[in-house]
């Protein structure tokens, strides 16, 4: 398994311990829609990681490309509020950990 699949599986399982290992301490998530940045600590503190919280349903996850420096993945997401998106994630990788995640999302009906 590659880093992209491991990261996806950890997000889906809400496995904070694995996510912590896969994400560098200086990790940043750039939110596509708002342009804001979220740190690793902020992301791992999101309510949807808490037990019993509604889960994002992911479908058709696939890795488009991955090497030691970059990973590109695509999936379809359905969120607890009923909204749906096609999501492309571009992950910058350093020393086997994700340092940056930028997403592009297309709303679906």
C-alpha distances in whole Angstrom, upper triangle without the diagonal:
4,7,8,6,7,10,11,10,13,15,16,16,18,17,19,18,14,15,18,15,13,16,19,22,24,21,23,23,25,26,27,30,32,31,31,28,26,26,23,25,27,24,23,26,26,28,25,23,26,26,28,27,27,23,22,21,18,18,17,14,12,11,14,13,11,12,13,16,15,13,15,14,16,17,20,22,25,26,28,31,31,30,27,25,23,21,19,18,18,16,17,15,17,16,13,14,15,19,20,19,22,22,24,25,27,29,29,32
4,6,6,6,9,10,11,12,14,16,17,18,17,18,17,14,14,16,14,11,14,16,20,21,18,20,20,22,24,24,27,29,28,28,25,24,23,20,23,25,22,21,25,25,27,25,22,26,26,28,27,27,23,22,21,18,18,17,13,11,9,12,10,8,9,10,12,11,9,12,11,14,16,20,21,24,25,28,31,30,29,26,24,21,19,17,15,14,13,14,12,14,13,10,11,12,16,17,16,18,19,21,23,25,28,28,31
4,6,5,6,8,10,10,12,14,15,16,14,15,15,11,11,13,11,8,10,13,16,17,15,17,16,19,21,22,25,26,25,24,22,20,19,17,20,21,18,18,22,22,24,22,20,23,24,26,25,25,22,20,20,17,18,17,13,12,10,13,11,8,9,9,11,10,8,11,11,14,16,19,20,23,24,26,29,29,27,25,23,21,18,16,13,12,10,11,9,11,11,7,8,8,12,13,13,16,17,19,21,24,26,27,30
4,5,5,6,9,10,11,12,14,15,15,16,16,13,11,14,13,10,11,14,17,18,15,16,15,17,18,19,22,24,23,23,20,19,19,17,20,20,17,17,21,20,23,20,19,22,23,25,24,23,19,17,17,14,15,14,10,9,7,10,9,7,10,11,12,10,6,8,7,10,12,15,16,20,21,23,26,25,24,21,19,17,14,12,10,10,8,11,10,13,14,11,10,9,13,13,11,13,14,16,18,20,23,23,27
4,5,5,6,9,10,10,12,14,13,15,16,12,12,15,14,11,13,17,20,21,18,19,18,20,21,21,24,26,25,25,23,21,21,19,21,22,19,18,22,21,23,20,18,21,22,24,23,22,18,16,16,13,13,12,9,8,7,11,11,10,13,14,15,13,10,11,9,11,12,15,16,19,20,23,25,25,24,21,19,17,15,14,12,13,12,14,14,16,17,13,13,12,16,16,14,16,16,18,19,21,23,24,27
4,5,5,6,9,10,11,12,11,12,12,9,9,12,11,8,11,14,17,19,16,18,17,20,21,22,25,27,26,25,23,21,20,17,19,20,17,16,20,19,21,19,16,20,20,22,21,21,18,17,17,14,16,15,12,12,11,15,14,12,14,14,16,14,12,13,12,14,14,17,17,20,21,23,26,26,25,23,21,20,17,16,14,15,13,15,13,15,15,11,11,11,15,16,15,17,18,20,21,24,25,26,29
4,5,5,6,9,10,10,9,11,11,8,7,10,10,7,9,12,15,16,13,15,14,16,17,19,22,23,22,21,19,17,16,13,16,17,13,13,16,16,18,16,14,17,19,21,19,19,16,15,15,13,15,15,12,12,11,14,14,12,14,14,15,13,11,12,11,13,13,16,15,18,18,21,23,24,23,21,19,18,15,14,11,12,10,13,12,14,15,11,10,9,12,13,11,14,14,17,18,21,23,24,27
4,5,5,6,9,10,10,12,14,11,9,13,13,11,12,16,18,19,16,16,15,17,17,18,21,22,22,22,20,18,18,15,18,18,14,14,17,16,18,15,14,17,18,19,18,17,13,12,12,9,11,12,8,10,10,13,14,13,16,17,17,15,12,12,9,10,10,12,12,15,16,18,21,21,20,18,16,15,12,12,11,13,12,15,15,17,18,15,13,12,15,15,12,14,14,16,16,19,20,21,24
4,6,5,6,8,8,11,12,9,9,13,13,11,14,17,20,21,18,19,18,20,20,22,24,26,25,25,23,20,20,17,19,20,16,15,18,17,18,15,13,16,16,18,17,17,13,12,12,10,12,13,10,12,12,16,17,16,18,19,20,18,15,15,13,14,12,14,14,16,17,19,22,22,21,19,19,18,16,16,14,16,15,18,17,20,20,16,15,14,18,18,16,18,17,20,20,22,23,23,26
4,5,5,6,5,7,9,6,6,10,10,9,11,15,17,19,16,17,16,19,19,21,23,25,24,23,21,18,17,14,16,17,13,11,15,14,16,13,11,13,14,16,16,16,13,13,14,13,15,16,13,15,15,19,19,17,19,19,20,18,16,16,15,16,15,17,15,17,17,19,22,22,22,21,20,19,17,17,15,17,15,17,17,19,19,15,13,13,16,17,15,18,18,20,20,23,24,25,27
4,5,5,6,8,11,9,7,11,12,11,11,15,17,18,15,15,14,17,16,18,20,21,21,20,18,16,16,13,14,14,11,10,13,12,13,10,8,12,13,15,13,13,10,9,11,10,13,15,12,14,15,18,19,18,20,20,20,18,16,16,13,14,13,14,12,14,14,15,18,19,19,17,17,17,14,15,13,15,14,17,17,19,20,17,15,13,16,15,13,15,15,18,17,20,21,21,24
4,6,8,10,13,11,10,14,15,14,15,19,21,22,19,19,17,19,19,20,22,23,24,23,21,19,19,17,18,18,14,13,15,14,14,11,9,12,12,13,12,11,8,8,8,8,11,13,11,14,15,19,20,19,22,23,23,21,18,17,14,14,12,13,11,12,12,14,17,17,17,16,16,16,15,16,15,18,17,20,20,23,23,20,18,17,19,19,16,18,17,19,18,20,20,20,23
4,5,9,11,10,10,13,15,14,16,19,21,23,20,21,19,22,21,23,25,26,27,25,23,20,20,17,18,18,15,13,15,14,14,11,9,11,10,12,12,12,9,10,11,11,14,16,14,17,18,22,23,22,24,24,25,23,20,20,17,18,16,17,15,16,15,16,19,20,21,20,20,20,18,20,18,21,19,22,21,24,24,20,18,18,21,21,19,21,20,22,22,24,24,24,26
4,6,9,9,8,11,13,13,14,17,18,20,18,18,17,20,19,22,23,24,24,23,21,17,17,14,14,15,12,9,11,10,11,8,5,8,8,11,10,11,9,10,12,13,16,18,16,19,20,23,24,23,25,24,25,23,20,21,18,19,17,18,15,16,15,15,18,20,20,20,20,20,18,20,18,20,19,21,21,23,23,20,18,17,19,19,17,20,19,22,21,24,24,24,26
4,6,6,6,9,10,11,12,16,17,19,17,18,18,21,21,24,25,26,26,24,22,18,17,14,14,15,13,10,12,13,13,12,8,10,10,13,13,15,13,14,15,16,19,20,18,20,20,23,24,22,23,23,23,22,20,21,19,20,19,20,18,19,18,19,22,23,24,23,23,23,21,21,19,21,19,21,20,21,21,18,16,16,18,19,18,21,21,24,24,26,27,27,30
4,5,5,6,9,10,10,13,14,16,14,16,16,19,20,23,25,25,24,22,19,16,14,11,11,12,10,7,9,11,12,11,8,10,11,14,14,16,14,15,18,18,21,23,20,22,22,25,25,23,24,23,23,22,20,21,20,22,21,22,20,21,19,20,23,25,25,24,24,24,21,22,19,20,18,20,19,20,20,17,14,14,16,17,17,20,20,24,24,27,27,29,31
4,6,5,7,9,10,13,13,16,15,17,18,22,23,26,28,28,27,25,22,18,16,12,12,15,13,10,12,14,16,15,11,13,14,17,17,19,18,19,21,21,23,25,22,23,22,26,25,23,23,22,23,22,21,23,22,23,23,25,23,24,23,23,27,28,28,28,27,27,24,24,21,22,19,20,19,19,18,16,14,15,16,18,18,22,23,26,27,30,31,32,34
4,5,5,6,9,12,13,16,14,17,17,21,22,24,27,27,26,24,21,18,16,13,14,16,14,11,14,16,17,16,13,15,16,19,19,20,18,18,19,19,21,22,19,20,19,22,22,19,20,19,20,19,18,19,19,21,20,22,21,23,22,23,27,28,27,26,25,25,22,22,19,19,16,18,16,17,16,13,11,12,15,17,16,20,21,24,25,28,29,30,33
4,5,5,6,9,11,13,11,13,13,17,18,21,23,23,23,21,18,15,13,9,11,13,10,8,12,13,15,14,11,14,16,18,17,18,16,16,18,17,20,21,17,19,18,21,20,18,19,18,18,17,16,17,16,18,18,20,19,21,20,21,24,25,25,24,23,22,19,19,16,16,14,15,14,15,15,12,10,10,12,13,13,16,17,21,22,25,26,28,30
4,6,5,8,8,11,10,13,14,17,19,22,24,24,23,21,18,14,12,8,9,12,10,8,11,13,16,16,13,15,17,20,19,21,19,19,21,21,24,24,21,22,21,23,23,20,20,19,19,18,18,20,19,22,22,24,22,24,23,24,27,28,28,27,25,25,22,22,18,18,15,16,14,14,14,12,10,10,12,14,14,18,19,23,24,28,29,31,33
4,6,7,9,12,11,14,16,19,21,24,27,27,25,23,20,17,15,11,12,15,14,12,15,17,20,19,16,18,20,23,22,24,21,21,23,22,24,25,21,22,20,23,21,18,18,16,17,17,17,19,19,22,22,25,24,26,25,27,30,31,30,29,27,27,23,22,19,18,15,15,13,13,12,10,8,9,11,14,15,19,21,24,26,29,31,32,35
4,7,10,12,10,13,14,17,19,21,24,25,23,22,18,16,14,11,13,15,13,12,16,17,20,19,16,19,21,23,22,23,20,20,21,20,22,22,18,18,16,19,18,15,15,13,14,14,13,15,16,18,19,22,21,24,24,25,28,29,28,26,24,23,20,19,15,15,11,12,10,10,10,7,5,6,9,11,12,16,18,21,23,26,28,29,33
4,7,8,6,9,10,14,16,19,22,22,20,18,15,13,10,7,10,12,11,10,14,15,18,18,15,18,21,24,22,23,21,20,22,20,23,23,19,19,18,20,18,16,16,14,14,13,13,15,16,19,20,22,21,24,23,25,27,28,27,26,24,23,19,18,14,14,10,10,9,10,10,9,5,5,6,9,10,14,16,19,21,25,27,29,32
4,5,5,9,11,15,18,20,23,23,21,19,15,13,10,8,11,13,12,12,16,17,21,21,18,21,24,27,25,26,24,23,25,24,26,26,23,22,20,22,20,17,17,14,13,14,15,17,18,21,23,25,25,27,26,28,30,31,30,29,27,26,22,20,17,15,12,10,9,8,9,9,5,6,5,9,11,15,18,21,24,27,29,32,35
4,6,9,12,15,18,21,24,23,21,18,14,12,9,7,9,12,12,12,14,17,20,21,18,21,24,27,25,27,25,25,27,26,29,29,26,26,24,25,24,21,20,18,17,17,18,21,22,24,25,28,26,29,27,29,31,32,31,30,28,28,24,23,19,18,15,13,12,11,12,12,9,9,8,11,13,17,19,23,25,29,31,33,36
4,6,10,13,16,19,22,20,18,16,12,11,7,7,10,12,12,13,15,17,21,22,20,23,26,28,26,28,26,25,27,26,29,29,26,26,23,25,23,20,20,17,16,16,17,19,21,24,25,27,26,28,27,29,30,32,30,29,27,27,23,22,18,16,13,12,12,11,13,13,10,9,6,8,11,14,18,21,24,27,29,32,35
4,7,10,13,16,19,18,16,14,10,8,6,5,9,10,10,11,14,15,19,19,17,20,24,26,24,25,23,21,24,23,25,26,22,22,20,21,20,18,18,16,14,14,14,16,17,20,21,23,22,25,24,25,27,29,27,26,24,23,19,18,14,13,10,9,10,10,12,12,9,7,4,5,8,11,14,18,20,24,26,28,32
4,6,9,12,15,14,12,10,6,6,5,6,9,9,9,11,14,14,18,18,17,20,24,26,23,24,22,20,23,22,24,25,22,22,20,21,20,19,19,18,15,14,15,16,17,19,20,22,21,23,22,24,25,26,24,24,21,21,17,16,13,12,10,10,12,13,16,15,12,9,6,5,6,9,12,15,17,21,23,26,29
4,6,9,12,11,10,8,5,5,6,8,11,10,8,11,13,13,16,16,16,19,22,24,21,21,19,17,20,19,21,22,19,20,18,19,19,18,19,19,16,14,14,14,15,16,17,19,17,20,18,20,22,23,21,20,17,17,14,13,10,10,9,10,13,15,18,17,13,10,9,6,5,6,8,12,14,18,19,22,25
4,6,9,9,6,6,5,6,9,11,14,12,11,14,16,15,18,18,19,22,25,26,23,23,21,19,21,20,22,23,20,21,19,20,20,19,21,20,17,15,15,15,15,16,17,19,18,20,19,21,22,23,20,19,17,17,13,12,10,10,10,12,15,17,20,20,16,13,11,8,6,5,7,10,12,16,18,21,24
4,6,6,5,5,6,8,11,13,15,13,11,15,16,14,17,16,18,21,24,25,21,20,19,16,19,18,20,22,19,20,20,20,21,21,23,23,20,18,17,16,16,16,16,17,15,17,16,18,18,19,17,16,14,14,12,12,10,12,13,15,18,20,23,22,19,15,14,11,9,7,6,8,10,13,14,18,21
4,6,5,8,9,11,15,16,19,16,15,18,19,17,20,19,20,24,26,27,23,22,20,17,19,18,20,21,19,20,19,19,20,21,23,24,21,18,17,15,15,14,15,15,15,17,16,19,19,19,16,15,12,12,10,10,10,11,13,15,19,22,25,24,21,17,16,13,10,7,5,6,7,10,12,16,19
4,6,8,11,13,16,18,20,17,16,20,20,17,19,19,21,24,27,27,23,21,20,17,20,19,21,22,21,22,22,22,23,24,27,27,24,21,20,18,18,17,17,16,15,16,15,18,17,18,14,14,12,13,12,13,13,15,17,19,22,25,29,27,24,21,20,16,13,10,9,8,8,10,11,15,17
4,5,9,11,15,17,19,16,15,19,19,17,19,19,21,24,27,27,24,22,22,19,22,22,24,25,24,25,25,25,26,26,28,28,25,23,22,20,20,20,20,20,18,19,17,19,18,20,17,17,15,17,15,16,15,16,18,20,23,25,29,28,25,21,19,16,14,12,11,11,11,14,14,18,21
4,7,10,13,16,18,16,15,19,19,18,21,21,22,25,28,29,25,25,24,21,24,23,25,26,24,25,24,23,24,24,26,26,23,20,20,19,20,20,20,21,20,21,20,22,21,23,20,20,17,18,15,15,14,15,16,17,20,23,26,26,22,19,17,13,12,9,10,11,12,15,17,20,23
4,7,10,13,15,12,12,16,16,15,18,19,20,23,26,27,24,23,22,21,23,23,26,27,25,26,25,25,25,25,26,26,23,21,21,20,21,21,22,22,20,22,20,22,21,23,20,21,19,20,17,17,15,16,16,17,20,22,25,25,21,18,16,13,12,10,11,13,15,18,19,22,25
4,7,10,12,10,10,14,14,14,17,18,18,21,25,26,23,23,22,20,23,23,25,26,24,25,23,24,24,23,24,23,20,19,19,19,19,20,21,22,21,22,20,22,22,24,22,22,20,20,17,17,14,14,14,15,17,19,22,21,18,15,12,10,10,9,11,14,16,19,20,24,27
4,7,8,6,6,10,11,10,14,15,15,18,21,23,20,20,19,18,21,21,24,26,23,24,23,24,24,23,24,23,21,19,19,19,19,20,21,22,20,21,19,20,21,23,21,21,20,21,17,17,15,15,14,15,17,18,21,20,17,14,12,10,10,11,12,15,17,20,21,24,27
4,5,5,6,9,10,11,15,16,15,18,21,23,21,22,21,20,23,23,26,27,24,25,24,25,24,23,23,22,20,19,19,20,20,22,22,24,22,23,21,23,24,26,24,24,23,23,20,19,16,16,14,14,16,16,18,18,14,12,10,9,10,12,15,18,20,23,24,27,30
4,5,5,6,9,10,14,15,13,16,19,22,19,21,19,19,22,21,24,26,22,23,22,24,23,21,22,20,19,18,18,19,19,21,21,23,21,23,21,22,24,26,25,24,23,23,20,19,16,16,14,14,14,15,17,16,12,10,9,10,10,13,15,19,20,24,25,28,31
4,5,5,6,9,12,14,12,14,18,20,18,20,19,20,23,23,26,28,25,26,25,27,27,25,25,24,22,22,21,23,23,24,24,25,23,24,22,22,24,27,26,26,25,26,22,22,19,20,17,18,18,18,20,19,15,14,13,13,14,17,18,22,23,26,27,30,32
4,6,5,7,10,12,11,13,17,19,17,18,18,18,21,22,25,27,24,26,25,27,27,26,27,25,24,23,22,23,22,23,23,24,21,22,19,20,21,24,23,23,22,24,21,21,18,19,18,18,19,20,22,21,17,15,14,14,14,15,17,20,21,24,24,27,30
4,5,5,9,10,9,12,15,17,15,16,15,15,18,18,21,23,21,22,22,24,24,23,24,23,22,20,19,19,19,20,19,20,18,19,16,17,19,21,20,20,19,20,17,18,15,16,15,16,17,19,21,19,15,13,13,12,11,13,14,17,18,21,22,24,27
4,6,9,9,7,10,13,16,14,15,14,15,18,18,22,24,21,23,23,25,25,23,25,24,23,22,20,21,20,21,21,21,19,20,18,18,20,23,22,22,22,22,20,20,17,19,17,18,18,19,20,19,15,14,14,14,14,16,17,20,21,24,24,26,29
4,6,9,7,8,12,14,12,15,15,16,19,20,24,26,24,26,26,28,29,27,28,27,26,25,24,24,23,24,23,23,20,21,18,18,20,22,22,23,23,24,22,23,20,22,20,21,22,23,24,23,19,17,17,17,17,19,19,22,22,25,25,27,29
4,6,6,8,11,13,10,12,12,13,16,18,21,24,22,24,25,27,28,27,28,28,27,25,23,23,22,22,20,20,17,17,14,14,16,19,18,19,19,21,19,20,19,20,19,21,22,24,25,24,20,18,18,17,16,17,17,20,19,22,22,24,26
4,5,5,9,10,7,9,10,12,16,18,21,24,23,26,27,29,30,29,31,31,30,28,26,26,24,23,22,21,17,17,13,12,14,17,18,19,20,22,20,22,21,23,23,25,26,28,29,27,23,21,22,21,19,20,20,22,21,23,22,24,25
4,5,8,8,5,6,7,8,12,14,18,21,19,22,24,26,28,27,29,29,29,26,24,23,21,21,18,18,14,13,10,10,12,15,15,16,17,19,18,20,19,22,21,24,25,27,28,26,22,20,21,20,18,19,18,20,19,21,20,21,23
4,7,9,7,9,8,10,13,15,19,21,19,22,23,26,27,26,28,27,27,25,23,23,21,21,19,19,16,16,13,13,16,18,19,19,19,21,19,21,19,21,20,23,23,25,26,23,20,19,20,19,18,20,19,22,21,23,23,24,26
4,6,6,9,10,13,16,18,21,24,23,26,27,30,31,29,31,31,31,29,27,27,25,24,22,22,19,18,15,14,17,19,20,21,22,24,23,24,23,25,24,26,26,28,29,26,23,22,23,23,21,23,23,25,24,26,25,26,28
4,6,9,10,13,15,18,21,24,23,26,27,31,32,31,33,33,33,31,28,28,26,26,23,23,20,19,16,15,18,20,22,22,24,25,24,26,25,27,26,29,29,30,31,28,25,24,26,26,24,26,25,27,26,28,27,28,29
4,6,8,12,14,17,20,24,23,27,28,31,33,32,35,35,35,33,30,29,27,26,23,22,19,17,15,12,15,17,20,21,23,25,24,27,26,29,28,31,31,33,33,31,28,27,28,28,26,27,26,28,26,27,26,26,27
4,6,10,12,15,19,22,22,25,27,29,31,31,33,33,33,31,28,27,25,24,21,20,16,14,12,9,12,15,17,18,20,22,21,24,23,26,26,28,29,31,32,29,26,25,26,25,23,24,23,24,23,24,23,23,24
4,7,9,13,16,20,19,23,25,28,30,30,32,33,32,30,27,26,23,21,18,17,13,11,8,6,9,11,13,14,17,19,19,22,22,25,25,28,29,31,33,30,27,25,27,25,22,23,21,22,20,21,20,20,20
4,6,9,13,16,16,19,21,24,26,26,29,30,29,27,24,22,19,18,15,14,10,9,7,6,10,11,13,13,14,16,16,19,19,22,22,25,26,29,30,27,24,22,24,23,20,21,19,20,18,19,18,18,19
4,6,10,13,13,16,18,21,23,24,27,28,27,24,21,19,16,15,11,10,6,6,5,6,10,10,10,10,11,13,12,15,15,19,19,23,24,27,29,26,23,21,23,21,18,18,16,17,14,16,15,15,16
4,7,10,11,15,17,20,22,23,26,28,28,25,21,19,16,14,10,8,6,5,7,8,11,10,11,9,11,12,12,15,16,20,20,24,25,28,30,26,24,22,24,23,19,20,17,17,15,16,15,14,15
4,7,7,11,14,16,19,20,23,25,25,21,18,16,12,10,6,6,5,7,9,11,14,13,12,10,10,10,10,12,13,17,18,21,23,26,27,24,22,20,22,21,17,18,15,15,13,14,14,13,15
4,6,9,13,15,18,19,23,25,25,22,18,16,12,9,6,5,6,8,12,14,17,14,14,11,10,10,10,13,14,18,19,23,24,27,29,25,24,22,25,23,19,19,16,16,14,15,15,13,15
4,6,10,12,15,17,21,23,24,20,17,14,10,8,5,6,9,12,15,18,20,18,17,13,12,10,11,12,14,17,18,22,23,26,28,24,23,22,24,23,19,19,16,16,15,15,16,15,17
4,7,10,12,14,17,20,20,17,13,11,7,6,4,7,9,13,15,18,20,19,18,14,13,10,10,10,11,14,15,18,19,23,24,20,20,18,21,19,16,16,14,15,14,15,17,16,19
4,6,9,11,15,17,18,15,11,9,6,5,6,10,13,16,19,22,24,22,21,17,15,12,11,10,11,12,14,17,18,21,22,19,19,17,20,19,16,16,15,15,15,16,18,18,21
4,6,7,11,14,14,11,8,6,4,6,9,13,15,19,21,24,26,25,23,20,17,14,12,10,10,10,11,14,14,18,19,16,16,15,18,16,14,15,14,15,16,18,20,20,24
4,7,11,14,14,11,8,5,5,7,10,14,17,20,23,26,28,26,24,20,17,14,12,9,10,10,11,14,15,18,20,18,18,16,18,17,15,15,14,14,15,17,20,20,24
4,7,11,11,8,6,5,7,10,13,17,19,23,25,29,30,29,27,23,20,17,15,12,11,9,10,12,12,16,17,15,16,14,17,16,14,15,15,16,18,20,23,24,27
4,7,8,6,4,6,8,12,15,19,21,25,26,29,31,30,28,25,22,19,16,13,12,10,9,10,9,12,14,11,12,12,14,14,13,15,16,17,20,22,25,26,30
4,6,6,6,9,12,16,19,23,24,28,29,32,34,34,32,29,26,23,20,17,14,12,10,10,8,10,11,10,12,12,14,15,15,17,18,20,23,25,28,30,33
4,6,8,12,14,18,21,25,26,30,30,33,35,35,33,31,28,25,22,19,16,13,11,9,6,7,8,7,9,10,12,13,15,17,19,21,24,27,30,32,35
4,7,10,14,17,21,24,25,29,29,32,34,34,32,29,26,24,20,17,14,11,8,6,5,6,8,8,9,9,10,11,12,14,17,19,22,25,28,30,34
4,7,10,14,17,20,22,25,26,29,31,31,28,26,22,20,17,13,10,7,6,5,5,9,11,10,10,9,10,10,10,11,13,16,19,21,25,26,30
4,7,10,13,17,18,22,23,26,28,28,26,23,20,17,14,11,8,6,5,7,7,11,13,11,11,9,11,10,9,11,12,14,16,19,22,24,27
4,7,11,14,16,20,21,24,26,25,23,20,16,13,11,7,6,5,6,9,11,14,17,15,14,12,13,12,10,10,10,11,13,16,19,20,24
4,7,11,13,16,18,22,23,22,20,17,14,11,8,6,5,7,8,12,13,17,19,16,15,13,15,13,11,11,10,11,12,14,17,18,21
4,7,10,14,16,19,21,19,17,14,11,7,6,5,6,9,11,15,17,21,23,20,19,16,18,16,13,12,10,10,10,11,14,14,18
4,6,10,13,16,18,16,14,11,8,6,5,7,9,12,14,18,19,23,25,22,20,18,20,18,14,14,11,11,10,11,12,12,15
4,7,10,14,15,13,11,7,6,4,6,9,11,15,17,21,23,26,28,25,24,21,23,20,17,16,12,12,9,9,10,9,12
4,6,10,11,10,8,6,5,6,7,11,12,16,18,21,23,27,29,26,24,21,23,20,16,16,13,12,10,10,10,9,12
4,7,8,6,6,4,7,9,10,14,16,19,21,25,26,30,32,29,26,24,25,23,19,19,15,15,12,12,10,9,10
4,5,5,5,6,8,11,12,15,16,20,21,25,27,30,32,29,26,24,25,22,19,18,15,16,13,13,11,11,12
4,5,7,9,12,15,16,19,20,23,24,28,29,32,34,31,28,26,27,25,22,21,19,19,16,17,14,14,15
4,6,9,12,15,16,20,21,25,26,29,31,34,36,34,31,28,29,26,23,22,19,19,16,16,13,13,13
4,7,10,14,15,19,21,24,26,30,32,35,37,34,32,29,30,27,24,23,19,19,15,15,11,11,10
4,7,11,12,16,18,22,24,27,30,33,35,33,30,27,28,25,21,20,16,15,12,11,8,8,8
4,7,9,13,15,19,21,25,27,31,33,30,28,25,26,23,20,18,14,13,10,9,6,5,7
4,6,10,12,16,18,22,24,28,30,28,26,23,24,21,17,15,11,10,6,5,4,5,8
4,7,10,14,16,20,22,26,29,26,24,21,22,20,16,14,10,8,6,5,7,7,10
4,6,10,13,16,19,23,25,23,21,17,19,16,12,10,7,6,4,7,9,10,14
4,7,10,13,16,20,22,20,19,15,17,14,10,8,6,5,6,9,12,13,17
4,6,10,12,16,19,17,15,12,13,10,7,6,4,7,9,12,15,17,20
4,7,10,13,16,15,13,10,11,8,6,5,6,8,11,15,18,20,24
4,6,10,13,11,9,6,7,6,5,7,9,12,14,18,21,23,26
4,7,10,10,8,6,6,5,6,9,12,15,18,21,24,26,30
4,7,6,5,5,6,7,9,12,15,18,21,24,27,29,33
4,5,5,6,7,9,12,15,18,21,24,28,31,33,36
4,6,8,9,13,15,18,21,24,27,31,33,35,39
4,7,9,12,14,17,20,23,25,29,31,33,36
4,6,9,11,15,17,21,23,26,29,31,34
4,6,7,11,13,17,19,23,25,27,31
4,7,10,14,17,20,24,26,28,32
4,7,10,14,16,20,23,25,29
4,7,10,13,17,19,22,25
4,7,10,14,16,19,23
4,6,10,13,15,19
4,7,10,13,17
4,6,9,13
4,6,10
4,7
4
